[in-house]
């Protein structure tokens, strides 16, 4: 857009010629908007994933039932089927280690 305006500033045809101040009045706001959007884009790329399988790993919750080797847990206000390699008693805090086909692999959080 800026290059197009630069071409039109010194156009030999007076019908398509625009003034320098008109070109700057349009180019500067669009340039500022572009910079704001690019900064927002690069900041969003640095953020931790909050959704999907990757967003669940590392979350803590509470065992709703005994987990030996499977049971039910409450993570982020949702009930999930969970598996654990070591027994976890109901009411104990757990941490999500991995996810396999909507089943959480959890471990007990040692205090």
PAVEXRO-970147 format. One record per residue: residue number from 1; y, z, x of N, C-alpha, C in turn. Coordinates in pm, 1 decimal. Layout:
PAVEXRO-970147
<resi: NUM	n_c2: Y	n_c3: Z	n_c1: X	ca_c2: Y	ca_c3: Z	ca_c1: X	c_c2: Y	c_c3: Z	c_c1: X>
...
This chain:
PAVEXRO-970147
<resi: 1	n_c2: -118.7	n_c3: 0.0	n_c1: 82.4	ca_c2: 0.0	ca_c3: 0.0	ca_c1: 0.0	c_c2: 125.7	c_c3: 0.0	c_c1: 87.3>
<resi: 2	n_c2: 122.6	n_c3: 78.4	n_c1: 194.1	ca_c2: 238.2	ca_c3: 84.6	ca_c1: 284.1	c_c2: 258.2	c_c3: -49.4	c_c1: 353.9>
<resi: 3	n_c2: 148.4	n_c3: -109.8	n_c1: 397.6	ca_c2: 161.9	ca_c3: -239.8	ca_c1: 464.5	c_c2: 214.5	c_c3: -345.9	c_c1: 369.5>
<resi: 4	n_c2: 171.7	n_c3: -341.2	n_c1: 244.8	ca_c2: 223.2	ca_c3: -435.2	ca_c1: 146.2	c_c2: 371.9	c_c3: -416.4	c_c1: 122.6>
<resi: 5	n_c2: 415.4	n_c3: -290.0	n_c1: 121.0	ca_c2: 558.9	ca_c3: -264.6	ca_c1: 103.7	c_c2: 637.6	c_c3: -310.6	c_c1: 226.0>
<resi: 6	n_c2: 581.3	n_c3: -293.6	n_c1: 344.8	ca_c2: 650.9	ca_c3: -338.7	ca_c1: 465.8	c_c2: 669.4	c_c3: -490.2	c_c1: 466.1>
<resi: 7	n_c2: 571.8	n_c3: -559.6	n_c1: 414.0	ca_c2: 583.9	ca_c3: -705.8	ca_c1: 404.9	c_c2: 692.9	c_c3: -744.2	c_c1: 305.3>
<resi: 8	n_c2: 703.9	n_c3: -668.5	n_c1: 195.5	ca_c2: 800.9	ca_c3: -702.3	ca_c1: 92.0	c_c2: 944.1	c_c3: -661.3	c_c1: 127.0>
<resi: 9	n_c2: 962.7	n_c3: -573.0	n_c1: 224.6	ca_c2: 1098.4	ca_c3: -529.4	ca_c1: 260.0	c_c2: 1180.6	c_c3: -645.9	c_c1: 314.0>
<resi: 10	n_c2: 1124.5	n_c3: -721.7	n_c1: 403.7	ca_c2: 1197.0	ca_c3: -833.6	ca_c1: 464.7	c_c2: 1146.6	c_c3: -968.0	c_c1: 413.9>
<resi: 11	n_c2: 1106.0	n_c3: -973.5	n_c1: 288.9	ca_c2: 1055.2	ca_c3: -1097.9	ca_c1: 232.5	c_c2: 1167.4	c_c3: -1201.2	c_c1: 223.0>
<resi: 12	n_c2: 1137.4	n_c3: -1328.0	n_c1: 255.5	ca_c2: 1240.5	ca_c3: -1431.4	ca_c1: 243.9	c_c2: 1276.0	c_c3: -1464.0	c_c1: 98.2>
<resi: 13	n_c2: 1184.5	n_c3: -1435.0	n_c1: 6.8	ca_c2: 1210.9	ca_c3: -1462.1	ca_c1: -134.3	c_c2: 1279.5	c_c3: -1340.5	c_c1: -196.5>
<resi: 14	n_c2: 1401.2	n_c3: -1353.7	n_c1: -243.4	ca_c2: 1472.5	ca_c3: -1237.4	ca_c1: -299.2	c_c2: 1410.1	c_c3: -1183.1	c_c1: -427.8>
<resi: 15	n_c2: 1326.8	n_c3: -1259.8	n_c1: -495.9	ca_c2: 1266.1	ca_c3: -1214.6	ca_c1: -620.9	c_c2: 1160.4	c_c3: -1107.0	c_c1: -596.7>
<resi: 16	n_c2: 1096.6	n_c3: -1106.5	n_c1: -479.9	ca_c2: 991.9	ca_c3: -1007.8	ca_c1: -451.0	c_c2: 1036.2	c_c3: -905.6	c_c1: -347.2>
<resi: 17	n_c2: 1156.3	n_c3: -915.8	n_c1: -299.2	ca_c2: 1207.1	ca_c3: -824.6	ca_c1: -196.8	c_c2: 1234.1	c_c3: -686.9	c_c1: -257.0>
<resi: 18	n_c2: 1198.1	n_c3: -581.7	n_c1: -181.8	ca_c2: 1228.4	ca_c3: -445.9	ca_c1: -224.6	c_c2: 1308.6	c_c3: -378.3	c_c1: -113.9>
<resi: 19	n_c2: 1378.6	n_c3: -273.7	n_c1: -150.1	ca_c2: 1459.8	ca_c3: -203.0	ca_c1: -52.3	c_c2: 1376.3	c_c3: -104.9	c_c1: 29.6>
<resi: 20	n_c2: 1429.6	n_c3: -70.0	n_c1: 145.6	ca_c2: 1362.4	ca_c3: 23.3	ca_c1: 234.8	c_c2: 1346.9	c_c3: 159.8	c_c1: 168.2>
<resi: 21	n_c2: 1450.4	n_c3: 207.1	n_c1: 99.8	ca_c2: 1443.6	ca_c3: 338.3	ca_c1: 36.4	c_c2: 1344.8	c_c3: 340.7	c_c1: -79.9>
<resi: 22	n_c2: 1331.9	n_c3: 230.5	n_c1: -149.7	ca_c2: 1233.1	ca_c3: 220.9	ca_c1: -257.4	c_c2: 1092.6	c_c3: 229.3	c_c1: -200.9>
<resi: 23	n_c2: 1070.0	n_c3: 158.8	n_c1: -90.9	ca_c2: 939.0	ca_c3: 160.6	ca_c1: -26.1	c_c2: 906.2	c_c3: 301.0	c_c1: 24.3>
<resi: 24	n_c2: 1003.8	n_c3: 368.0	n_c1: 85.5	ca_c2: 980.5	ca_c3: 503.8	ca_c1: 134.9	c_c2: 960.0	c_c3: 602.3	c_c1: 20.6>
<resi: 25	n_c2: 1033.1	n_c3: 584.4	n_c1: -88.4	ca_c2: 1020.0	ca_c3: 673.8	ca_c1: -203.5	c_c2: 881.1	c_c3: 665.2	c_c1: -265.8>
<resi: 26	n_c2: 815.1	n_c3: 552.9	n_c1: -250.6	ca_c2: 678.3	ca_c3: 538.7	ca_c1: -302.3	c_c2: 573.6	c_c3: 575.6	c_c1: -197.3>
<resi: 27	n_c2: 595.9	n_c3: 538.7	n_c1: -72.8	ca_c2: 495.8	ca_c3: 558.8	ca_c1: 31.3	c_c2: 480.8	c_c3: 705.9	c_c1: 70.2>
<resi: 28	n_c2: 589.7	n_c3: 780.7	n_c1: 79.4	ca_c2: 580.9	ca_c3: 919.3	ca_c1: 122.9	c_c2: 503.6	c_c3: 1008.7	c_c1: 25.2>
<resi: 29	n_c2: 529.1	n_c3: 1003.3	n_c1: -106.1	ca_c2: 447.8	ca_c3: 1085.8	ca_c1: -196.9	c_c2: 299.9	c_c3: 1047.5	c_c1: -197.1>
<resi: 30	n_c2: 272.8	n_c3: 915.8	n_c1: -192.2	ca_c2: 132.6	ca_c3: 873.9	ca_c1: -188.1	c_c2: 65.6	c_c3: 917.1	c_c1: -57.7>
<resi: 31	n_c2: 137.1	n_c3: 913.5	n_c1: 51.8	ca_c2: 84.1	ca_c3: 961.0	ca_c1: 179.0	c_c2: 56.7	c_c3: 1110.8	c_c1: 176.4>
<resi: 32	n_c2: 146.6	n_c3: 1187.4	n_c1: 114.1	ca_c2: 126.8	ca_c3: 1332.0	ca_c1: 102.8	c_c2: 5.8	c_c3: 1364.4	c_c1: 15.8>
<resi: 33	n_c2: -8.6	n_c3: 1292.1	n_c1: -94.3	ca_c2: -124.3	ca_c3: 1312.8	ca_c1: -181.4	c_c2: -253.2	c_c3: 1279.9	c_c1: -107.6>
<resi: 34	n_c2: -254.3	n_c3: 1171.5	n_c1: -31.0	ca_c2: -371.6	ca_c3: 1133.3	ca_c1: 46.5	c_c2: -407.8	c_c3: 1241.2	c_c1: 147.8>
<resi: 35	n_c2: -309.0	n_c3: 1298.2	n_c1: 216.0	ca_c2: -335.3	ca_c3: 1402.9	ca_c1: 314.6	c_c2: -391.5	c_c3: 1528.7	c_c1: 247.7>
<resi: 36	n_c2: -336.8	n_c3: 1566.6	n_c1: 132.7	ca_c2: -386.6	ca_c3: 1684.2	ca_c1: 60.2	c_c2: -532.4	c_c3: 1663.6	c_c1: 19.1>
<resi: 37	n_c2: -564.2	n_c3: 1544.6	n_c1: -30.6	ca_c2: -701.8	ca_c3: 1515.9	ca_c1: -71.3	c_c2: -796.6	c_c3: 1514.1	c_c1: 48.0>
<resi: 38	n_c2: -754.7	n_c3: 1461.0	n_c1: 161.1	ca_c2: -840.3	ca_c3: 1460.1	ca_c1: 280.3	c_c2: -864.6	c_c3: 1601.2	c_c1: 332.3>
<resi: 39	n_c2: -762.5	n_c3: 1685.5	n_c1: 331.2	ca_c2: -779.8	ca_c3: 1824.3	ca_c1: 374.3	c_c2: -877.1	c_c3: 1896.1	c_c1: 280.9>
<resi: 40	n_c2: -863.7	n_c3: 1875.1	n_c1: 150.9	ca_c2: -954.6	ca_c3: 1937.5	ca_c1: 54.5	c_c2: -1097.9	c_c3: 1887.9	c_c1: 74.5>
<resi: 41	n_c2: -1114.3	n_c3: 1760.4	n_c1: 106.0	ca_c2: -1247.0	ca_c3: 1704.5	ca_c1: 130.3	c_c2: -1312.2	c_c3: 1770.1	c_c1: 250.6>
<resi: 42	n_c2: -1241.2	n_c3: 1780.4	n_c1: 361.9	ca_c2: -1299.8	ca_c3: 1837.3	ca_c1: 482.8	c_c2: -1327.0	c_c3: 1986.7	c_c1: 467.8>
<resi: 43	n_c2: -1245.0	n_c3: 2057.8	n_c1: 392.1	ca_c2: -1271.8	ca_c3: 2200.1	ca_c1: 366.5	c_c2: -1396.2	c_c3: 2217.5	c_c1: 280.3>
<resi: 44	n_c2: -1417.0	n_c3: 2128.3	n_c1: 185.5	ca_c2: -1534.2	ca_c3: 2140.2	ca_c1: 98.8	c_c2: -1663.3	c_c3: 2110.7	c_c1: 174.5>
<resi: 45	n_c2: -1657.2	n_c3: 2028.2	n_c1: 278.6	ca_c2: -1776.9	ca_c3: 1998.8	ca_c1: 356.5	c_c2: -1823.1	c_c3: 2120.3	c_c1: 437.2>
<resi: 46	n_c2: -1733.0	n_c3: 2212.9	n_c1: 467.2	ca_c2: -1767.1	ca_c3: 2331.5	ca_c1: 545.9	c_c2: -1822.2	c_c3: 2445.5	c_c1: 461.0>
<resi: 47	n_c2: -1811.0	n_c3: 2436.8	n_c1: 328.1	ca_c2: -1853.9	ca_c3: 2545.8	ca_c1: 241.4	c_c2: -2006.3	c_c3: 2551.7	c_c1: 232.4>
<resi: 48	n_c2: -2056.3	n_c3: 2672.6	n_c1: 211.2	ca_c2: -2199.1	ca_c3: 2694.3	ca_c1: 194.5	c_c2: -2244.8	c_c3: 2637.8	c_c1: 60.3>
<resi: 49	n_c2: -2365.1	n_c3: 2582.8	n_c1: 57.5	ca_c2: -2420.8	ca_c3: 2528.4	ca_c1: -65.9	c_c2: -2444.4	c_c3: 2642.1	c_c1: -163.7>
<resi: 50	n_c2: -2401.4	n_c3: 2624.2	n_c1: -288.3	ca_c2: -2413.2	ca_c3: 2730.8	ca_c1: -387.8	c_c2: -2506.8	c_c3: 2694.9	c_c1: -502.0>
<resi: 51	n_c2: -2557.8	n_c3: 2572.6	n_c1: -506.1	ca_c2: -2644.0	ca_c3: 2530.2	ca_c1: -615.4	c_c2: -2774.7	c_c3: 2474.8	c_c1: -561.4>
<resi: 52	n_c2: -2872.3	n_c3: 2461.4	n_c1: -648.9	ca_c2: -2999.7	ca_c3: 2403.5	ca_c1: -609.7	c_c2: -3084.0	c_c3: 2499.8	c_c1: -528.4>
<resi: 53	n_c2: -3189.6	n_c3: 2446.1	n_c1: -467.4	ca_c2: -3281.1	ca_c3: 2527.3	ca_c1: -388.0	c_c2: -3211.3	c_c3: 2594.0	c_c1: -270.3>
<resi: 54	n_c2: -3124.7	n_c3: 2520.4	n_c1: -201.7	ca_c2: -3056.9	ca_c3: 2574.3	ca_c1: -84.2	c_c2: -2967.1	c_c3: 2691.6	c_c1: -119.5>
<resi: 55	n_c2: -2909.6	n_c3: 2690.2	n_c1: -238.5	ca_c2: -2822.0	ca_c3: 2797.6	ca_c1: -281.2	c_c2: -2895.8	c_c3: 2925.1	c_c1: -318.9>
<resi: 56	n_c2: -3024.2	n_c3: 2915.5	n_c1: -348.4	ca_c2: -3102.5	ca_c3: 3033.1	ca_c1: -386.7	c_c2: -3155.2	c_c3: 3110.3	c_c1: -266.0>
<resi: 57	n_c2: -3179.3	n_c3: 3040.9	n_c1: -157.1	ca_c2: -3239.0	ca_c3: 3105.6	ca_c1: -39.5	c_c2: -3140.7	c_c3: 3206.9	c_c1: 17.8>
<resi: 58	n_c2: -3189.9	n_c3: 3328.5	n_c1: 38.3	ca_c2: -3107.5	ca_c3: 3435.1	ca_c1: 92.3	c_c2: -3048.3	c_c3: 3526.6	c_c1: -13.4>
<resi: 59	n_c2: -3057.5	n_c3: 3489.5	n_c1: -141.3	ca_c2: -3004.6	ca_c3: 3575.6	ca_c1: -246.7	c_c2: -3092.6	c_c3: 3699.1	c_c1: -263.8>
<resi: 60	n_c2: -3032.1	n_c3: 3806.6	n_c1: -309.6	ca_c2: -3107.9	ca_c3: 3927.9	ca_c1: -335.9	c_c2: -3120.7	c_c3: 3949.4	c_c1: -486.0>
<resi: 61	n_c2: -3222.5	n_c3: 4022.8	n_c1: -522.8	ca_c2: -3246.5	ca_c3: 4052.3	ca_c1: -662.5	c_c2: -3331.8	c_c3: 4176.8	c_c1: -674.5>
<resi: 62	n_c2: -3393.9	n_c3: 4194.7	n_c1: -791.6	ca_c2: -3475.8	ca_c3: 4312.3	ca_c1: -819.2	c_c2: -3609.3	c_c3: 4264.5	c_c1: -874.6>
<resi: 63	n_c2: -3717.6	n_c3: 4327.3	n_c1: -829.5	ca_c2: -3849.5	ca_c3: 4296.4	ca_c1: -883.2	c_c2: -3858.6	c_c3: 4354.2	c_c1: -1024.2>
<resi: 64	n_c2: -3883.5	n_c3: 4269.6	n_c1: -1122.9	ca_c2: -3893.6	ca_c3: 4313.1	ca_c1: -1261.7	c_c2: -4032.2	c_c3: 4369.1	c_c1: -1291.2>
<resi: 65	n_c2: -4131.8	n_c3: 4316.6	n_c1: -1221.7	ca_c2: -4268.6	ca_c3: 4366.3	ca_c1: -1235.2	c_c2: -4328.7	c_c3: 4377.0	c_c1: -1095.4>
<resi: 66	n_c2: -4445.4	n_c3: 4438.9	n_c1: -1086.1	ca_c2: -4512.2	ca_c3: 4446.5	ca_c1: -956.7	c_c2: -4546.5	c_c3: 4306.6	c_c1: -908.2>
<resi: 67	n_c2: -4522.8	n_c3: 4281.7	n_c1: -782.1	ca_c2: -4552.3	ca_c3: 4150.8	ca_c1: -722.5	c_c2: -4665.9	c_c3: 4170.6	c_c1: -623.5>
<resi: 68	n_c2: -4786.7	n_c3: 4131.0	n_c1: -664.6	ca_c2: -4901.0	ca_c3: 4141.1	ca_c1: -575.0	c_c2: -5009.9	c_c3: 4045.9	c_c1: -620.9>
<resi: 69	n_c2: -5019.8	n_c3: 3926.1	n_c1: -583.4	ca_c2: -4927.4	ca_c3: 3847.7	ca_c1: -501.6	c_c2: -4819.2	c_c3: 3778.1	c_c1: -582.2>
<resi: 70	n_c2: -4826.0	n_c3: 3782.8	n_c1: -716.9	ca_c2: -4719.5	ca_c3: 3719.2	ca_c1: -794.8	c_c2: -4670.0	c_c3: 3814.8	c_c1: -902.4>
<resi: 71	n_c2: -4548.7	n_c3: 3787.3	n_c1: -949.5	ca_c2: -4487.5	ca_c3: 3870.1	ca_c1: -1051.4	c_c2: -4357.0	c_c3: 3807.8	c_c1: -1096.8>
<resi: 72	n_c2: -4268.2	n_c3: 3889.9	n_c1: -1153.3	ca_c2: -4142.6	ca_c3: 3839.1	ca_c1: -1205.5	c_c2: -4026.6	c_c3: 3913.7	c_c1: -1139.7>
<resi: 73	n_c2: -3919.8	n_c3: 3838.9	n_c1: -1105.9	ca_c2: -3802.1	ca_c3: 3897.5	ca_c1: -1041.9	c_c2: -3676.8	c_c3: 3856.6	c_c1: -1118.5>
<resi: 74	n_c2: -3571.9	n_c3: 3935.2	n_c1: -1098.4	ca_c2: -3441.7	ca_c3: 3905.8	ca_c1: -1157.9	c_c2: -3345.8	c_c3: 3873.6	c_c1: -1044.0>
<resi: 75	n_c2: -3302.1	n_c3: 3747.6	n_c1: -1038.7	ca_c2: -3209.5	ca_c3: 3701.3	ca_c1: -934.7	c_c2: -3093.7	c_c3: 3632.1	c_c1: -1003.5>
<resi: 76	n_c2: -2971.2	n_c3: 3675.0	n_c1: -974.1	ca_c2: -2849.2	ca_c3: 3615.5	ca_c1: -1030.0	c_c2: -2852.1	c_c3: 3610.7	c_c1: -1182.4>
<resi: 77	n_c2: -2910.2	n_c3: 3714.8	n_c1: -1245.8	ca_c2: -2913.4	ca_c3: 3721.7	ca_c1: -1390.8	c_c2: -3020.4	c_c3: 3635.4	c_c1: -1454.9>
<resi: 78	n_c2: -3111.7	n_c3: 3580.1	n_c1: -1376.4	ca_c2: -3217.5	ca_c3: 3492.9	ca_c1: -1428.9	c_c2: -3352.8	c_c3: 3549.1	c_c1: -1387.4>
<resi: 79	n_c2: -3450.4	n_c3: 3538.9	n_c1: -1477.5	ca_c2: -3586.3	ca_c3: 3581.3	ca_c1: -1446.1	c_c2: -3662.9	c_c3: 3464.9	c_c1: -1385.4>
<resi: 80	n_c2: -3733.4	n_c3: 3491.6	n_c1: -1275.2	ca_c2: -3809.0	ca_c3: 3389.8	ca_c1: -1203.0	c_c2: -3950.4	c_c3: 3441.1	c_c1: -1177.0>
<resi: 81	n_c2: -4044.6	n_c3: 3348.9	n_c1: -1169.6	ca_c2: -4178.5	ca_c3: 3381.0	ca_c1: -1121.8	c_c2: -4169.3	c_c3: 3387.4	c_c1: -969.8>
<resi: 82	n_c2: -4229.1	n_c3: 3490.4	n_c1: -910.8	ca_c2: -4216.8	ca_c3: 3509.3	ca_c1: -766.7	c_c2: -4351.6	c_c3: 3538.5	c_c1: -704.5>
<resi: 83	n_c2: -4364.6	n_c3: 3501.2	n_c1: -576.4	ca_c2: -4482.7	ca_c3: 3532.2	ca_c1: -495.8	c_c2: -4435.6	c_c3: 3605.6	c_c1: -371.7>
<resi: 84	n_c2: -4522.7	n_c3: 3692.2	n_c1: -320.3	ca_c2: -4490.9	ca_c3: 3764.3	ca_c1: -198.5	c_c2: -4618.4	c_c3: 3784.2	c_c1: -118.1>
<resi: 85	n_c2: -4605.3	n_c3: 3782.0	n_c1: 14.1	ca_c2: -4721.8	ca_c3: 3804.1	ca_c1: 99.7	c_c2: -4758.4	c_c3: 3951.5	c_c1: 106.7>
<resi: 86	n_c2: -4661.6	n_c3: 4039.9	n_c1: 82.4	ca_c2: -4689.1	ca_c3: 4183.7	ca_c1: 79.5	c_c2: -4653.1	c_c3: 4237.1	c_c1: -58.7>
<resi: 87	n_c2: -4724.2	n_c3: 4337.7	n_c1: -106.9	ca_c2: -4696.1	ca_c3: 4390.3	ca_c1: -240.8	c_c2: -4554.7	c_c3: 4449.5	c_c1: -250.9>
<resi: 88	n_c2: -4491.5	n_c3: 4424.5	n_c1: -366.5	ca_c2: -4358.1	ca_c3: 4477.9	ca_c1: -394.0	c_c2: -4365.9	c_c3: 4549.0	c_c1: -528.4>
<resi: 89	n_c2: -4323.2	n_c3: 4674.4	n_c1: -532.5	ca_c2: -4327.0	ca_c3: 4751.4	ca_c1: -656.8	c_c2: -4211.3	c_c3: 4711.0	c_c1: -747.3>
<resi: 90	n_c2: -4230.2	n_c3: 4731.3	n_c1: -876.9	ca_c2: -4125.4	ca_c3: 4700.6	ca_c1: -974.5	c_c2: -4003.0	c_c3: 4787.5	c_c1: -947.1>
<resi: 91	n_c2: -3884.5	n_c3: 4726.6	n_c1: -958.2	ca_c2: -3759.2	ca_c3: 4798.3	ca_c1: -936.3	c_c2: -3708.8	c_c3: 4795.4	c_c1: -793.3>
<resi: 92	n_c2: -3787.9	n_c3: 4743.7	n_c1: -700.7	ca_c2: -3746.5	ca_c3: 4737.3	ca_c1: -560.6	c_c2: -3659.9	c_c3: 4613.7	c_c1: -537.3>
<resi: 93	n_c2: -3563.9	n_c3: 4622.4	n_c1: -444.5	ca_c2: -3481.6	ca_c3: 4505.0	ca_c1: -413.2	c_c2: -3561.3	c_c3: 4402.0	c_c1: -333.4>
<resi: 94	n_c2: -3535.9	n_c3: 4275.9	n_c1: -363.2	ca_c2: -3606.2	ca_c3: 4165.1	ca_c1: -295.7	c_c2: -3504.0	c_c3: 4064.7	c_c1: -243.1>
<resi: 95	n_c2: -3549.4	n_c3: 3978.0	n_c1: -151.6	ca_c2: -3468.0	ca_c3: 3868.3	ca_c1: -99.3	c_c2: -3549.3	c_c3: 3739.8	c_c1: -111.5>
<resi: 96	n_c2: -3485.6	n_c3: 3632.3	n_c1: -155.8	ca_c2: -3551.2	ca_c3: 3502.4	ca_c1: -170.2	c_c2: -3563.4	c_c3: 3438.9	c_c1: -32.8>
<resi: 97	n_c2: -3686.1	n_c3: 3399.8	n_c1: 3.7	ca_c2: -3713.1	ca_c3: 3339.8	ca_c1: 134.0	c_c2: -3726.1	c_c3: 3188.0	c_c1: 121.7>
<resi: 98	n_c2: -3794.2	n_c3: 3142.2	n_c1: 16.6	ca_c2: -3816.1	ca_c3: 2998.2	ca_c1: -3.3	c_c2: -3842.9	c_c3: 2973.0	c_c1: -151.2>
<resi: 99	n_c2: -3845.8	n_c3: 2845.2	n_c1: -187.2	ca_c2: -3873.7	ca_c3: 2805.3	ca_c1: -325.4	c_c2: -3978.0	c_c3: 2694.3	c_c1: -322.3>
<resi: 100	n_c2: -4082.3	n_c3: 2710.4	n_c1: -404.9	ca_c2: -4185.8	ca_c3: 2607.7	ca_c1: -418.9	c_c2: -4210.1	c_c3: 2582.6	c_c1: -567.2>
<resi: 101	n_c2: -4173.1	n_c3: 2468.6	n_c1: -616.5	ca_c2: -4198.7	ca_c3: 2429.4	ca_c1: -755.5	c_c2: -4155.9	c_c3: 2536.9	c_c1: -855.6>
<resi: 102	n_c2: -4031.3	n_c3: 2580.1	n_c1: -849.6	ca_c2: -3972.8	ca_c3: 2679.9	ca_c1: -938.6	c_c2: -4037.8	c_c3: 2818.0	c_c1: -926.1>
<resi: 103	n_c2: -4109.2	n_c3: 2842.9	n_c1: -818.6	ca_c2: -4163.4	ca_c3: 2974.1	ca_c1: -788.2	c_c2: -4096.5	c_c3: 3023.5	c_c1: -661.5>
<resi: 104	n_c2: -4039.6	n_c3: 3142.7	n_c1: -667.1	ca_c2: -3968.7	ca_c3: 3196.7	ca_c1: -552.1	c_c2: -4065.3	c_c3: 3270.1	c_c1: -459.6>
<resi: 105	n_c2: -4053.4	n_c3: 3245.5	n_c1: -331.0	ca_c2: -4122.2	ca_c3: 3325.6	ca_c1: -231.2	c_c2: -4024.0	c_c3: 3434.0	c_c1: -189.4>
<resi: 106	n_c2: -4063.7	n_c3: 3560.2	n_c1: -207.5	ca_c2: -3971.5	ca_c3: 3671.0	ca_c1: -182.8	c_c2: -4032.4	c_c3: 3769.1	c_c1: -84.6>
<resi: 107	n_c2: -3944.6	n_c3: 3853.0	n_c1: -31.8	ca_c2: -3985.9	ca_c3: 3964.1	ca_c1: 52.4	c_c2: -3904.9	c_c3: 4086.1	c_c1: 10.2>
<resi: 108	n_c2: -3962.7	n_c3: 4203.1	n_c1: 32.4	ca_c2: -3893.2	ca_c3: 4326.2	ca_c1: -3.8	c_c2: -3781.9	c_c3: 4352.3	c_c1: 96.6>
<resi: 109	n_c2: -3667.7	n_c3: 4396.3	n_c1: 45.9	ca_c2: -3555.0	ca_c3: 4431.0	ca_c1: 132.1	c_c2: -3574.2	c_c3: 4574.4	c_c1: 178.0>
<resi: 110	n_c2: -3584.9	n_c3: 4592.4	n_c1: 308.7	ca_c2: -3598.9	ca_c3: 4726.5	ca_c1: 365.1	c_c2: -3460.4	c_c3: 4788.0	c_c1: 379.1>
<resi: 111	n_c2: -3442.6	n_c3: 4907.9	n_c1: 333.7	ca_c2: -3311.1	ca_c3: 4971.5	ca_c1: 335.0	c_c2: -3283.2	c_c3: 5046.3	c_c1: 461.0>
